Amino acid sequence: FLYRAADDTGVTSAVRLRDIPRSHPFHTEVSWLVGTSISTGYGDGTFRPVEPVSRGAMAAFLYRFDRSKGGTAPLP
């Protein structure tokens, strides 16, 4: 939903994640998340797309998304 909300559908990045091949149904969206630093994936080069997302991680994603769009979400 962040990818669609950003309306940056033409912006993609050549992000390589071991568990997100180009054939993955959400390759473009995940690559966009990592390419914009909204999400970083894991240090071992994976994204782990079936792992649950914690509320804390989602808060970080939303904060980074807001900042990437010129928002002024204050730091806690």
PQR file with spaces between the fields and no chain letter, atoms N, CA, C, O and H, PARSE charges and radii, in Angstrom:
ATOM       1  N    PHE     1       0.812   -1.198    0.000 -0.4000 1.5000
ATOM       2  CA   PHE     1       0.000    0.000    0.000 -0.0000 2.0000
ATOM       3  C    PHE     1       0.855    1.261    0.000  0.5500 1.7000
ATOM       4  O    PHE     1       0.434    2.278   -0.550 -0.5500 1.4000
ATOM       5  N    LEU     2       2.034    1.225    0.596 -0.4000 1.5000
ATOM       6  CA   LEU     2       2.909    2.400    0.573 -0.0000 2.0000
ATOM       7  C    LEU     2       3.410    2.678   -0.840  0.5500 1.7000
ATOM       8  O    LEU     2       3.505    3.835   -1.251 -0.5500 1.4000
ATOM       9  H    LEU     2       2.376    0.399    1.043  0.4000 1.0000
ATOM      10  N    TYR     3       3.728    1.627   -1.577 -0.4000 1.5000
ATOM      11  CA   TYR     3       4.183    1.790   -2.957 -0.0000 2.0000
ATOM      12  C    TYR     3       3.121    2.498   -3.790  0.5500 1.7000
ATOM      13  O    TYR     3       3.428    3.427   -4.536 -0.5500 1.4000
ATOM      14  H    TYR     3       3.650    0.688   -1.243  0.4000 1.0000
ATOM      15  N    ARG     4       1.868    2.056   -3.660 -0.4000 1.5000
ATOM      16  CA   ARG     4       0.789    2.690   -4.418 -0.0000 2.0000
ATOM      17  C    ARG     4       0.525    4.110   -3.926  0.5500 1.7000
ATOM      18  O    ARG     4       0.274    5.008   -4.729 -0.5500 1.4000
ATOM      19  H    ARG     4       1.619    1.302   -3.053  0.4000 1.0000
ATOM      20  N    ALA     5       0.581    4.317   -2.620 -0.4000 1.5000
ATOM      21  CA   ALA     5       0.333    5.648   -2.061 -0.0000 2.0000
ATOM      22  C    ALA     5       1.413    6.639   -2.475  0.5500 1.7000
ATOM      23  O    ALA     5       1.141    7.830   -2.624 -0.5500 1.4000
ATOM      24  H    ALA     5       0.785    3.587   -1.967  0.4000 1.0000
ATOM      25  N    ALA     6       2.627    6.157   -2.658 -0.4000 1.5000
ATOM      26  CA   ALA     6       3.736    7.036   -3.037 -0.0000 2.0000
ATOM      27  C    ALA     6       3.579    7.572   -4.440  0.5500 1.7000
ATOM      28  O    ALA     6       4.113    8.630   -4.773 -0.5500 1.4000
ATOM      29  H    ALA     6       2.848    5.189   -2.537  0.4000 1.0000
ATOM      30  N    ASP     7       2.844    6.840   -5.266 -0.4000 1.5000
ATOM      31  CA   ASP     7       2.656    7.209   -6.670 -0.0000 2.0000
ATOM      32  C    ASP     7       3.998    7.366   -7.379  0.5500 1.7000
ATOM      33  O    ASP     7       4.160    8.213   -8.257 -0.5500 1.4000
ATOM      34  H    ASP     7       2.411    5.980   -4.995  0.4000 1.0000
ATOM      35  N    ASP     8       4.954    6.528   -6.977 -0.4000 1.5000
ATOM      36  CA   ASP     8       6.276    6.513   -7.601 -0.0000 2.0000
ATOM      37  C    ASP     8       6.426    5.259   -8.447  0.5500 1.7000
ATOM      38  O    ASP     8       7.492    4.644   -8.458 -0.5500 1.4000
ATOM      39  H    ASP     8       4.822    5.840   -6.264  0.4000 1.0000
ATOM      40  N    THR     9       5.388    4.878   -9.142 -0.4000 1.5000
ATOM      41  CA   THR     9       5.400    3.598   -9.842 -0.0000 2.0000
ATOM      42  C    THR     9       6.487    3.516  -10.897  0.5500 1.7000
ATOM      43  O    THR     9       6.846    2.412  -11.308 -0.5500 1.4000
ATOM      44  H    THR     9       4.522    5.378   -9.133  0.4000 1.0000
ATOM      45  N    GLY    10       7.020    4.628  -11.346 -0.4000 1.5000
ATOM      46  CA   GLY    10       8.099    4.595  -12.323 -0.0000 2.0000
ATOM      47  C    GLY    10       9.463    4.485  -11.678  0.5500 1.7000
ATOM      48  O    GLY    10      10.459    4.256  -12.365 -0.5500 1.4000
ATOM      49  H    GLY    10       6.728    5.524  -11.012  0.4000 1.0000
ATOM      50  N    VAL    11       9.523    4.645  -10.364 -0.4000 1.5000
ATOM      51  CA   VAL    11      10.784    4.600   -9.646 -0.0000 2.0000
ATOM      52  C    VAL    11      11.033    3.180   -9.174  0.5500 1.7000
ATOM      53  O    VAL    11      10.295    2.655   -8.340 -0.5500 1.4000
ATOM      54  H    VAL    11       8.714    4.831   -9.806  0.4000 1.0000
ATOM      55  N    THR    12      12.060    2.572   -9.702 -0.4000 1.5000
ATOM      56  CA   THR    12      12.440    1.234   -9.258 -0.0000 2.0000
ATOM      57  C    THR    12      13.927    1.226   -8.981  0.5500 1.7000
ATOM      58  O    THR    12      14.650    2.145   -9.367 -0.5500 1.4000
ATOM      59  H    THR    12      12.659    2.998  -10.379  0.4000 1.0000
ATOM      60  N    SER    13      14.365    0.208   -8.328 -0.4000 1.5000
ATOM      61  CA   SER    13      15.762    0.091   -7.985 -0.0000 2.0000
ATOM      62  C    SER    13      16.224   -1.328   -8.269  0.5500 1.7000
ATOM      63  O    SER    13      15.421   -2.261   -8.228 -0.5500 1.4000
ATOM      64  H    SER    13      13.778   -0.539   -8.014  0.4000 1.0000
ATOM      65  N    ALA    14      17.480   -1.499   -8.550 -0.4000 1.5000
ATOM      66  CA   ALA    14      18.027   -2.829   -8.830 -0.0000 2.0000
ATOM      67  C    ALA    14      18.449   -3.492   -7.524  0.5500 1.7000
ATOM      68  O    ALA    14      19.603   -3.893   -7.370 -0.5500 1.4000
ATOM      69  H    ALA    14      18.132   -0.742   -8.583  0.4000 1.0000
ATOM      70  N    VAL    15      17.526   -3.605   -6.597 -0.4000 1.5000
ATOM      71  CA   VAL    15      17.806   -4.215   -5.302 -0.0000 2.0000
ATOM      72  C    VAL    15      17.790   -5.728   -5.473  0.5500 1.7000
ATOM      73  O    VAL    15      16.858   -6.283   -6.056 -0.5500 1.4000
ATOM      74  H    VAL    15      16.588   -3.279   -6.722  0.4000 1.0000
ATOM      75  N    ARG    16      18.804   -6.379   -4.974 -0.4000 1.5000
ATOM      76  CA   ARG    16      18.899   -7.838   -5.048 -0.0000 2.0000
ATOM      77  C    ARG    16      18.687   -8.419   -3.656  0.5500 1.7000
ATOM      78  O    ARG    16      19.471   -8.174   -2.740 -0.5500 1.4000
ATOM      79  H    ARG    16      19.560   -5.928   -4.501  0.4000 1.0000
ATOM      80  N    LEU    17      17.636   -9.174   -3.517 -0.4000 1.5000
ATOM      81  CA   LEU    17      17.361   -9.875   -2.277 -0.0000 2.0000
ATOM      82  C    LEU    17      17.273  -11.364   -2.601  0.5500 1.7000
ATOM      83  O    LEU    17      16.586  -11.757   -3.544 -0.5500 1.4000
ATOM      84  H    LEU    17      16.999   -9.373   -4.262  0.4000 1.0000
ATOM      85  N    ARG    18      17.959  -12.181   -1.829 -0.4000 1.5000
ATOM      86  CA   ARG    18      18.057  -13.614   -2.153 -0.0000 2.0000
ATOM      87  C    ARG    18      16.715  -14.308   -2.205  0.5500 1.7000
ATOM      88  O    ARG    18      16.541  -15.250   -2.978 -0.5500 1.4000
ATOM      89  H    ARG    18      18.517  -11.862   -1.063  0.4000 1.0000
ATOM      90  N    ASP    19      15.757  -13.867   -1.399 -0.4000 1.5000
ATOM      91  CA   ASP    19      14.472  -14.566   -1.351 -0.0000 2.0000
ATOM      92  C    ASP    19      13.350  -13.843   -2.098  0.5500 1.7000
ATOM      93  O    ASP    19      12.178  -14.185   -1.939 -0.5500 1.4000
ATOM      94  H    ASP    19      15.898  -13.102   -0.770  0.4000 1.0000
ATOM      95  N    ILE    20      13.703  -12.850   -2.907 -0.4000 1.5000
ATOM      96  CA   ILE    20      12.729  -12.127   -3.735 -0.0000 2.0000
ATOM      97  C    ILE    20      13.240  -12.122   -5.174  0.5500 1.7000
ATOM      98  O    ILE    20      13.786  -11.118   -5.631 -0.5500 1.4000
ATOM      99  H    ILE    20      14.655  -12.571   -3.036  0.4000 1.0000
ATOM     100  N    PRO    21      13.068  -13.235   -5.891 -0.5600 1.5000
ATOM     101  CA   PRO    21      13.511  -13.253   -7.287  0.2800 2.0000
ATOM     102  C    PRO    21      12.614  -12.360   -8.151  0.5500 1.7000
ATOM     103  O    PRO    21      11.524  -11.976   -7.728 -0.5500 1.4000
ATOM     104  N    ARG    22      13.065  -12.043   -9.326 -0.4000 1.5000
ATOM     105  CA   ARG    22      12.271  -11.204  -10.233 -0.0000 2.0000
ATOM     106  C    ARG    22      10.893  -11.790  -10.504  0.5500 1.7000
ATOM     107  O    ARG    22       9.962  -11.055  -10.832 -0.5500 1.4000
ATOM     108  H    ARG    22      13.950  -12.355   -9.670  0.4000 1.0000
ATOM     109  N    SER    23      10.754  -13.094  -10.373 -0.4000 1.5000
ATOM     110  CA   SER    23       9.465  -13.747  -10.618 -0.0000 2.0000
ATOM     111  C    SER    23       8.507  -13.641   -9.420  0.5500 1.7000
ATOM     112  O    SER    23       7.341  -14.023   -9.527 -0.5500 1.4000
ATOM     113  H    SER    23      11.511  -13.691  -10.106  0.4000 1.0000
ATOM     114  N    HIS    24       8.983  -13.135   -8.304 -0.4000 1.5000
ATOM     115  CA   HIS    24       8.125  -12.994   -7.114 -0.0000 2.0000
ATOM     116  C    HIS    24       7.007  -11.998   -7.415  0.5500 1.7000
ATOM     117  O    HIS    24       7.264  -10.964   -8.031 -0.5500 1.4000
ATOM     118  H    HIS    24       9.930  -12.825   -8.217  0.4000 1.0000
ATOM     119  N    PRO    25       5.770  -12.283   -6.996 -0.5600 1.5000
ATOM     120  CA   PRO    25       4.655  -11.390   -7.328  0.2800 2.0000
ATOM     121  C    PRO    25       4.805   -9.956   -6.794  0.5500 1.7000
ATOM     122  O    PRO    25       4.174   -9.036   -7.313 -0.5500 1.4000
ATOM     123  N    PHE    26       5.631   -9.766   -5.770 -0.4000 1.5000
ATOM     124  CA   PHE    26       5.802   -8.423   -5.210 -0.0000 2.0000
ATOM     125  C    PHE    26       7.236   -7.923   -5.338  0.5500 1.7000
ATOM     126  O    PHE    26       7.680   -7.100   -4.538 -0.5500 1.4000
ATOM     127  H    PHE    26       6.144  -10.514   -5.348  0.4000 1.0000
ATOM     128  N    HIS    27       7.958   -8.414   -6.335 -0.4000 1.5000
ATOM     129  CA   HIS    27       9.348   -8.003   -6.536 -0.0000 2.0000
ATOM     130  C    HIS    27       9.482   -6.486   -6.677  0.5500 1.7000
ATOM     131  O    HIS    27      10.337   -5.875   -6.036 -0.5500 1.4000
ATOM     132  H    HIS    27       7.597   -9.083   -6.985  0.4000 1.0000
ATOM     133  N    THR    28       8.658   -5.893   -7.498 -0.4000 1.5000
ATOM     134  CA   THR    28       8.751   -4.443   -7.741 -0.0000 2.0000
ATOM     135  C    THR    28       8.496   -3.668   -6.461  0.5500 1.7000
ATOM     136  O    THR    28       9.246   -2.745   -6.142 -0.5500 1.4000
ATOM     137  H    THR    28       7.963   -6.390   -8.019  0.4000 1.0000
ATOM     138  N    GLU    29       7.462   -4.021   -5.727 -0.4000 1.5000
ATOM     139  CA   GLU    29       7.097   -3.309   -4.510 -0.0000 2.0000
ATOM     140  C    GLU    29       8.167   -3.462   -3.435  0.5500 1.7000
ATOM     141  O    GLU    29       8.533   -2.489   -2.776 -0.5500 1.4000
ATOM     142  H    GLU    29       6.853   -4.771   -5.986  0.4000 1.0000
ATOM     143  N    VAL    30       8.668   -4.686   -3.257 -0.4000 1.5000
ATOM     144  CA   VAL    30       9.705   -4.917   -2.251 -0.0000 2.0000
ATOM     145  C    VAL    30      10.989   -4.194   -2.636  0.5500 1.7000
ATOM     146  O    VAL    30      11.637   -3.588   -1.783 -0.5500 1.4000
ATOM     147  H    VAL    30       8.370   -5.477   -3.792  0.4000 1.0000
ATOM     148  N    SER    31      11.363   -4.250   -3.906 -0.4000 1.5000
ATOM     149  CA   SER    31      12.554   -3.538   -4.367 -0.0000 2.0000
ATOM     150  C    SER    31      12.410   -2.042   -4.125  0.5500 1.7000
ATOM     151  O    SER    31      13.376   -1.377   -3.750 -0.5500 1.4000
ATOM     152  H    SER    31      10.837   -4.742   -4.599  0.4000 1.0000
ATOM     153  N    TRP    32      11.216   -1.512   -4.337 -0.4000 1.5000
ATOM     154  CA   TRP    32      10.966   -0.094   -4.090 -0.0000 2.0000
ATOM     155  C    TRP    32      11.145    0.232   -2.604  0.5500 1.7000
ATOM     156  O    TRP    32      11.790    1.222   -2.258 -0.5500 1.4000
ATOM     157  H    TRP    32      10.431   -2.052   -4.642  0.4000 1.0000
ATOM     158  N    LEU    33      10.572   -0.605   -1.723 -0.4000 1.5000
ATOM     159  CA   LEU    33      10.713   -0.378   -0.278 -0.0000 2.0000
ATOM     160  C    LEU    33      12.171   -0.328    0.149  0.5500 1.7000
ATOM     161  O    LEU    33      12.578    0.557    0.902 -0.5500 1.4000
ATOM     162  H    LEU    33      10.049   -1.409   -2.004  0.4000 1.0000
ATOM     163  N    VAL    34      12.952   -1.283   -0.336 -0.4000 1.5000
ATOM     164  CA   VAL    34      14.361   -1.340    0.046 -0.0000 2.0000
ATOM     165  C    VAL    34      15.154   -0.228   -0.644  0.5500 1.7000
ATOM     166  O    VAL    34      16.031    0.383   -0.033 -0.5500 1.4000
ATOM     167  H    VAL    34      12.621   -2.002   -0.947  0.4000 1.0000
ATOM     168  N    GLY    35      14.849    0.032   -1.904 -0.4000 1.5000
ATOM     169  CA   GLY    35      15.552    1.076   -2.650 -0.0000 2.0000
ATOM     170  C    GLY    35      15.339    2.469   -2.093  0.5500 1.7000
ATOM     171  O    GLY    35      16.204    3.333   -2.239 -0.5500 1.4000
ATOM     172  H    GLY    35      14.137   -0.464   -2.401  0.4000 1.0000
ATOM     173  N    THR    36      14.186    2.704   -1.448 -0.4000 1.5000
ATOM     174  CA   THR    36      13.903    4.008   -0.853 -0.0000 2.0000
ATOM     175  C    THR    36      14.287    4.051    0.621  0.5500 1.7000
ATOM     176  O    THR    36      14.087    5.065    1.289 -0.5500 1.4000
ATOM     177  H    THR    36      13.483    2.003   -1.329  0.4000 1.0000
ATOM     178  N    SER    37      14.838    2.948    1.128 -0.4000 1.5000
ATOM     179  CA   SER    37      15.249    2.823    2.533 -0.0000 2.0000
ATOM     180  C    SER    37      14.082    2.887    3.514  0.5500 1.7000
ATOM     181  O    SER    37      14.283    3.149    4.699 -0.5500 1.4000
ATOM     182  H    SER    37      15.001    2.124    0.586  0.4000 1.0000
ATOM     183  N    ILE    38      12.874    2.652    3.031 -0.4000 1.5000
ATOM     184  CA   ILE    38      11.729    2.549    3.936 -0.0000 2.0000
ATOM     185  C    ILE    38      11.842    1.254    4.720  0.5500 1.7000
ATOM     186  O    ILE    38      11.499    1.200    5.901 -0.5500 1.4000
ATOM     187  H    ILE    38      12.711    2.439    2.068  0.4000 1.0000
ATOM     188  N    SER    39      12.319    0.221    4.063 -0.4000 1.5000
ATOM     189  CA   SER    39      12.636   -1.049    4.709 -0.0000 2.0000
ATOM     190  C    SER    39      14.042   -1.425    4.273  0.5500 1.7000
ATOM     191  O    SER    39      14.478   -1.063    3.180 -0.5500 1.4000
ATOM     192  H    SER    39      12.598    0.264    3.104  0.4000 1.0000
ATOM     193  N    THR    40      14.738   -2.141    5.117 -0.4000 1.5000
ATOM     194  CA   THR    40      16.119   -2.471    4.788 -0.0000 2.0000
ATOM     195  C    THR    40      16.336   -3.940    4.500  0.5500 1.7000
ATOM     196  O    THR    40      17.378   -4.307    3.957 -0.5500 1.4000
ATOM     197  H    THR    40      14.383   -2.435    6.005  0.4000 1.0000
ATOM     198  N    GLY    41      15.387   -4.791    4.845 -0.4000 1.5000
ATOM     199  CA   GLY    41      15.644   -6.213    4.743 -0.0000 2.0000
ATOM     200  C    GLY    41      16.577   -6.631    5.865  0.5500 1.7000
ATOM     201  O    GLY    41      16.804   -5.874    6.809 -0.5500 1.4000
ATOM     202  H    GLY    41      14.541   -4.493    5.286  0.4000 1.0000
ATOM     203  N    TYR    42      17.113   -7.831    5.760 -0.4000 1.5000
ATOM     204  CA   TYR    42      17.993   -8.362    6.790 -0.0000 2.0000
ATOM     205  C    TYR    42      19.438   -8.339    6.318  0.5500 1.7000
ATOM     206  O    TYR    42      19.700   -8.303    5.116 -0.5500 1.4000
ATOM     207  H    TYR    42      16.929   -8.446    4.994  0.4000 1.0000
ATOM     208  N    GLY    43      20.360   -8.360    7.243 -0.4000 1.5000
ATOM     209  CA   GLY    43      21.779   -8.283    6.949 -0.0000 2.0000
ATOM     210  C    GLY    43      22.312   -9.423    6.103  0.5500 1.7000
ATOM     211  O    GLY    43      23.374   -9.307    5.492 -0.5500 1.4000
ATOM     212  H    GLY    43      20.147   -8.390    8.220  0.4000 1.0000
ATOM     213  N    ASP    44      21.573  -10.530    6.068 -0.4000 1.5000
ATOM     214  CA   ASP    44      22.022  -11.669    5.263 -0.0000 2.0000
ATOM     215  C    ASP    44      21.530  -11.602    3.818  0.5500 1.7000
ATOM     216  O    ASP    44      21.665  -12.573    3.073 -0.5500 1.4000
ATOM     217  H    ASP    44      20.711  -10.624    6.565  0.4000 1.0000
ATOM     218  N    GLY    45      20.961  -10.465    3.417 -0.4000 1.5000
ATOM     219  CA   GLY    45      20.518  -10.290    2.039 -0.0000 2.0000
ATOM     220  C    GLY    45      19.135  -10.839    1.747  0.5500 1.7000
ATOM     221  O    GLY    45      18.776  -11.037    0.586 -0.5500 1.4000
ATOM     222  H    GLY    45      20.852   -9.677    4.022  0.4000 1.0000
ATOM     223  N    THR    46      18.352  -11.088    2.796 -0.4000 1.5000
ATOM     224  CA   THR    46      16.992  -11.584    2.612 -0.0000 2.0000
ATOM     225  C    THR    46      15.985  -10.528    3.053  0.5500 1.7000
ATOM     226  O    THR    46      16.314   -9.577    3.761 -0.5500 1.4000
ATOM     227  H    THR    46      18.643  -10.928    3.739  0.4000 1.0000
ATOM     228  N    PHE    47      14.759  -10.728    2.615 -0.4000 1.5000
ATOM     229  CA   PHE    47      13.654   -9.849    3.014 -0.0000 2.0000
ATOM     230  C    PHE    47      12.665  -10.585    3.913  0.5500 1.7000
ATOM     231  O    PHE    47      11.980   -9.969    4.730 -0.5500 1.4000
ATOM     232  H    PHE    47      14.491  -11.501    2.040  0.4000 1.0000
ATOM     233  N    ARG    48      12.598  -11.886    3.758 -0.4000 1.5000
ATOM     234  CA   ARG    48      11.709  -12.743    4.543 -0.0000 2.0000
ATOM     235  C    ARG    48      10.246  -12.293    4.428  0.5500 1.7000
ATOM     236  O    ARG    48       9.638  -11.882    5.416 -0.5500 1.4000
ATOM     237  H    ARG    48      13.154  -12.386    3.095  0.4000 1.0000
ATOM     238  N    PRO    49       9.701  -12.374    3.239 -0.5600 1.5000
ATOM     239  CA   PRO    49       8.380  -11.819    2.966  0.2800 2.0000
ATOM     240  C    PRO    49       7.217  -12.472    3.704  0.5500 1.7000
ATOM     241  O    PRO    49       6.136  -11.885    3.762 -0.5500 1.4000
ATOM     242  N    VAL    50       7.394  -13.650    4.263 -0.4000 1.5000
ATOM     243  CA   VAL    50       6.286  -14.289    4.974 -0.0000 2.0000
ATOM     244  C    VAL    50       6.381  -14.119    6.487  0.5500 1.7000
ATOM     245  O    VAL    50       5.512  -14.598    7.216 -0.5500 1.4000
ATOM     246  H    VAL    50       8.272  -14.127    4.216  0.4000 1.0000
ATOM     247  N    GLU    51       7.423  -13.446    6.966 -0.4000 1.5000
ATOM     248  CA   GLU    51       7.551  -13.187    8.401 -0.0000 2.0000
ATOM     249  C    GLU    51       6.575  -12.084    8.814  0.5500 1.7000
ATOM     250  O    GLU    51       6.325  -11.156    8.045 -0.5500 1.4000
ATOM     251  H    GLU    51       8.129  -13.057    6.374  0.4000 1.0000
ATOM     252  N    PRO    52       6.026  -12.182   10.024 -0.5600 1.5000
ATOM     253  CA   PRO    52       5.136  -11.118   10.502  0.2800 2.0000
ATOM     254  C    PRO    52       5.900   -9.795   10.674  0.5500 1.7000
ATOM     255  O    PRO    52       7.109   -9.790   10.902 -0.5500 1.4000
ATOM     256  N    VAL    53       5.186   -8.701   10.563 -0.4000 1.5000
ATOM     257  CA   VAL    53       5.749   -7.371   10.768 -0.0000 2.0000
ATOM     258  C    VAL    53       5.247   -6.863   12.115  0.5500 1.7000
ATOM     259  O    VAL    53       4.041   -6.829   12.363 -0.5500 1.4000
ATOM     260  H    VAL    53       4.203   -8.705   10.377  0.4000 1.0000
ATOM     261  N    SER    54       6.170   -6.474   12.976 -0.4000 1.5000
ATOM     262  CA   SER    54       5.780   -5.968   14.291 -0.0000 2.0000
ATOM     263  C    SER    54       5.203   -4.563   14.180  0.5500 1.7000
ATOM     264  O    SER    54       5.408   -3.873   13.181 -0.5500 1.4000
ATOM     265  H    SER    54       7.149   -6.502   12.774  0.4000 1.0000
ATOM     266  N    ARG    55       4.495   -4.157   15.194 -0.4000 1.5000
ATOM     267  CA   ARG    55       3.959   -2.789   15.204 -0.0000 2.0000
ATOM     268  C    ARG    55       5.092   -1.775   15.191  0.5500 1.7000
ATOM     269  O    ARG    55       4.977   -0.719   14.567 -0.5500 1.4000
ATOM     270  H    ARG    55       4.329   -4.717   16.005  0.4000 1.0000
ATOM     271  N    GLY    56       6.182   -2.088   15.874 -0.4000 1.5000
ATOM     272  CA   GLY    56       7.330   -1.181   15.892 -0.0000 2.0000
ATOM     273  C    GLY    56       7.944   -1.015   14.511  0.5500 1.7000
ATOM     274  O    GLY    56       8.290    0.094   14.103 -0.5500 1.4000
ATOM     275  H    GLY    56       6.276   -2.946   16.381  0.4000 1.0000
ATOM     276  N    ALA    57       8.078   -2.137   13.788 -0.4000 1.5000
ATOM     277  CA   ALA    57       8.627   -2.062   12.438 -0.0000 2.0000
ATOM     278  C    ALA    57       7.693   -1.276   11.527  0.5500 1.7000
ATOM     279  O    ALA    57       8.150   -0.473   10.713 -0.5500 1.4000
ATOM     280  H    ALA    57       7.798   -3.038   14.120  0.4000 1.0000
ATOM     281  N    MET    58       6.391   -1.502   11.657 -0.4000 1.5000
ATOM     282  CA   MET    58       5.443   -0.762   10.817 -0.0000 2.0000
ATOM     283  C    MET    58       5.503    0.728   11.132  0.5500 1.7000
ATOM     284  O    MET    58       5.415    1.556   10.225 -0.5500 1.4000
ATOM     285  H    MET    58       6.020   -2.154   12.318  0.4000 1.0000
ATOM     286  N    ALA    59       5.651    1.076   12.403 -0.4000 1.5000
ATOM     287  CA   ALA    59       5.790    2.493   12.765 -0.0000 2.0000
ATOM     288  C    ALA    59       7.018    3.091   12.089  0.5500 1.7000
ATOM     289  O    ALA    59       6.971    4.219   11.598 -0.5500 1.4000
ATOM     290  H    ALA    59       5.723    0.404   13.140  0.4000 1.0000
ATOM     291  N    ALA    60       8.115    2.342   12.064 -0.4000 1.5000
ATOM     292  CA   ALA    60       9.333    2.831   11.402 -0.0000 2.0000
ATOM     293  C    ALA    60       9.112    2.990    9.902  0.5500 1.7000
ATOM     294  O    ALA    60       9.559    3.975    9.313 -0.5500 1.4000
ATOM     295  H    ALA    60       8.153    1.426   12.463  0.4000 1.0000
ATOM     296  N    PHE    61       8.427    2.033    9.277 -0.4000 1.5000
ATOM     297  CA   PHE    61       8.137    2.136    7.845 -0.0000 2.0000
ATOM     298  C    PHE    61       7.323    3.393    7.552  0.5500 1.7000
ATOM     299  O    PHE    61       7.634    4.144    6.627 -0.5500 1.4000
ATOM     300  H    PHE    61       8.064    1.233    9.755  0.4000 1.0000
ATOM     301  N    LEU    62       6.277    3.615    8.351 -0.4000 1.5000
ATOM     302  CA   LEU    62       5.415    4.777    8.124 -0.0000 2.0000
ATOM     303  C    LEU    62       6.165    6.081    8.345  0.5500 1.7000
ATOM     304  O    LEU    62       5.977    7.044    7.601 -0.5500 1.4000
ATOM     305  H    LEU    62       6.025    3.005    9.102  0.4000 1.0000
ATOM     306  N    TYR    63       7.013    6.115    9.364 -0.4000 1.5000
ATOM     307  CA   TYR    63       7.820    7.303    9.634 -0.0000 2.0000
ATOM     308  C    TYR    63       8.755    7.593    8.464  0.5500 1.7000
ATOM     309  O    TYR    63       8.836    8.732    8.004 -0.5500 1.4000
ATOM     310  H    TYR    63       7.165    5.333    9.968  0.4000 1.0000
ATOM     311  N    ARG    64       9.466    6.561    7.976 -0.4000 1.5000
ATOM     312  CA   ARG    64      10.389    6.753    6.852 -0.0000 2.0000
ATOM     313  C    ARG    64       9.646    7.134    5.579  0.5500 1.7000
ATOM     314  O    ARG    64      10.134    7.940    4.787 -0.5500 1.4000
ATOM     315  H    ARG    64       9.400    5.636    8.350  0.4000 1.0000
ATOM     316  N    PHE    65       8.466    6.553    5.383 -0.4000 1.5000
ATOM     317  CA   PHE    65       7.657    6.908    4.210 -0.0000 2.0000
ATOM     318  C    PHE    65       7.282    8.386    4.265  0.5500 1.7000
ATOM     319  O    PHE    65       7.421    9.099    3.271 -0.5500 1.4000
ATOM     320  H    PHE    65       8.070    5.898    6.026  0.4000 1.0000
ATOM     321  N    ASP    66       6.808    8.847    5.415 -0.4000 1.5000
ATOM     322  CA   ASP    66       6.430   10.251    5.576 -0.0000 2.0000
ATOM     323  C    ASP    66       7.618   11.169    5.291  0.5500 1.7000
ATOM     324  O    ASP    66       7.484   12.168    4.584 -0.5500 1.4000
ATOM     325  H    ASP    66       6.695    8.268    6.222  0.4000 1.0000
ATOM     326  N    ARG    67       8.765   10.828    5.836 -0.4000 1.5000
ATOM     327  CA   ARG    67       9.966   11.650    5.630 -0.0000 2.0000
ATOM     328  C    ARG    67      10.382   11.638    4.153  0.5500 1.7000
ATOM     329  O    ARG    67      10.841   12.654    3.632 -0.5500 1.4000
ATOM     330  H    ARG    67       8.874   10.016    6.410  0.4000 1.0000
ATOM     331  N    SER    68      10.224   10.504    3.484 -0.4000 1.5000
ATOM     332  CA   SER    68      10.614   10.413    2.075 -0.0000 2.0000
ATOM     333  C    SER    68       9.741   11.277    1.182  0.5500 1.7000
ATOM     334  O    SER    68      10.155   11.670    0.092 -0.5500 1.4000
ATOM     335  H    SER    68       9.851    9.678    3.907  0.4000 1.0000
ATOM     336  N    LYS    69       8.534   11.572    1.642 -0.4000 1.5000
ATOM     337  CA   LYS    69       7.603   12.388    0.872 -0.0000 2.0000
ATOM     338  C    LYS    69       7.649   13.848    1.314  0.5500 1.7000
ATOM     339  O    LYS    69       6.768   14.629    0.954 -0.5500 1.4000
ATOM     340  H    LYS    69       8.197   11.252    2.528  0.4000 1.0000
ATOM     341  N    GLY    70       8.667   14.227    2.090 -0.4000 1.5000
ATOM     342  CA   GLY    70       8.798   15.603    2.520 -0.0000 2.0000
ATOM     343  C    GLY    70       8.023   15.910    3.783  0.5500 1.7000
ATOM     344  O    GLY    70       7.870   17.075    4.150 -0.5500 1.4000
ATOM     345  H    GLY    70       9.383   13.593    2.382  0.4000 1.0000
ATOM     346  N    GLY    71       7.537   14.890    4.446 -0.4000 1.5000
ATOM     347  CA   GLY    71       6.776   15.079    5.681 -0.0000 2.0000
ATOM     348  C    GLY    71       7.671   15.548    6.806  0.5500 1.7000
ATOM     349  O    GLY    71       8.898   15.508    6.707 -0.5500 1.4000
ATOM     350  H    GLY    71       7.661   13.944    4.148  0.4000 1.0000
ATOM     351  N    THR    72       7.058   15.980    7.845 -0.4000 1.5000
ATOM     352  CA   THR    72       7.790   16.518    8.972 -0.0000 2.0000
ATOM     353  C    THR    72       7.432   15.797   10.263  0.5500 1.7000
ATOM     354  O    THR    72       7.343   16.416   11.323 -0.5500 1.4000
ATOM     355  H    THR    72       6.062   16.013    7.926  0.4000 1.0000
ATOM     356  N    ALA    73       7.227   14.495   10.171 -0.4000 1.5000
ATOM     357  CA   ALA    73       6.912   13.721   11.370 -0.0000 2.0000
ATOM     358  C    ALA    73       8.029   13.964   12.381  0.5500 1.7000
ATOM     359  O    ALA    73       9.199   13.737   12.072 -0.5500 1.4000
ATOM     360  H    ALA    73       7.299   13.992    9.309  0.4000 1.0000
ATOM     361  N    PRO    74       7.686   14.417   13.574 -0.5600 1.5000
ATOM     362  CA   PRO    74       8.719   14.708   14.572  0.2800 2.0000
ATOM     363  C    PRO    74       9.349   13.431   15.107  0.5500 1.7000
ATOM     364  O    PRO    74       8.719   12.373   15.130 -0.5500 1.4000
ATOM     365  N    LEU    75      10.570   13.543   15.527 -0.4000 1.5000
ATOM     366  CA   LEU    75      11.209   12.423   16.210 -0.0000 2.0000
ATOM     367  C    LEU    75      10.598   12.293   17.591  0.5500 1.7000
ATOM     368  O    LEU    75      10.215   13.297   18.191 -0.5500 1.4000
ATOM     369  H    LEU    75      11.081   14.402   15.508  0.4000 1.0000
ATOM     370  N    PRO    76      10.497   11.075   18.108 -0.5600 1.5000
ATOM     371  CA   PRO    76       9.927   10.911   19.453  0.2800 2.0000
ATOM     372  C    PRO    76      10.781   11.553   20.511  0.5500 1.7000
ATOM     373  O    PRO    76      10.440   11.504   21.693 -0.5500 1.4000
